[in-house]
């Protein structure tokens, strides 16, 4: 997630004789989790609360029936493609009846 050009200098650091400036918000910055959550909610707005809930980088897809649910992943994958978001398949859990 890119941060505003005016904020880049704040995130600069100089470990040796060079200055490094990030172009993306680093993990652990004061409001990085909040900004990330807001961005993800914006991206998945069409599914939010009627077929998906989001908590930071976790997304739970749901439906009342199996037939409905077969449509939800397609919409979700279309949004991933639209916003160029990649998922780690090793962290995905499909067709769960309960989540912790």
N, C-alpha and C positions, 0 to 999 in steps of 0.2 A: 504494500500500500504506500504510494508516494506521499511525501509530505510537501507542504507549501514551500516554494522557493525561499521565502523569507525565513523559514525555520531551518534550512540546511546548515547554516553556520553554527547554530546551537548544537547540532549533533556532530560537529567536526572534532577530530582528535588527532594528536601528533605523537605517535609512539617513538619515532626515531627522528629522522631529518625530513620527513615528508608529512604533509597534512592530508588526512583522509576525511572525506565528506560523504555521508550517506545520502542517497536519494530517496530512500524508503524509511518509514518509521521503524526504529529498532524495537524489538521485543523488550518489554520492561520499561519503556518510557512511560511517564506518569499517566497519560490517558490513552495509551496505545490499544489496550484491550477494549475500552469504550468505543474508540473510533473504528476498530476492526468489527466489533459487534454491530455498530450502526451501518457500516458498509455492507456486511453480509445480509442484514435484515433488508436493506434497500434492494440488494440483488435478488433476493428470494421473496420479495413482497407479494407476488401473485400467488404464491403457495402458502404464505405465512398464516398460521392459525387455522386454516381450513384443510391443509394437507401436510404442513410442516411446522416444526418448532426449531428454533436455532438458539444455541448457547455457545457463544464465541466461535469456535471452529467445529462444533458438533451440530449435525443436522439430523433430526428424526423425522422421517416421513411416515404418515399414517393415513388410514381411511377406515370407514365403517365396514366395508365389504372387500372381499378379495377382488371382485370385478373392478371396483373403483380403484383399488390399489395398483392394479396393472397399468393404469394411466399415469399415476403419480410419478414413477421413476422416469418415464419418458419426458415429462415436463421438466423435472429436476435436471436431467442430463442436458436438455436444451438450454437451460439457464447456465449450467456450467460451461457449455460451449460458447454461449453468447458473451459471457464475462471472462472467458479464458481462464477458468479455474480448474486446477488439476486435483485429483483425489488420489490418496494412497489406498489401493485396493486391499492391501494387507490389514488396514485399519477399519475396513467396511464390514459391517455385520448386516446381513440381509435376512428378511422374514423373521424378525424377532417378535415374540409375543409379549415380552417384558423387557424393560431397560432399567438399569440402576442409576 
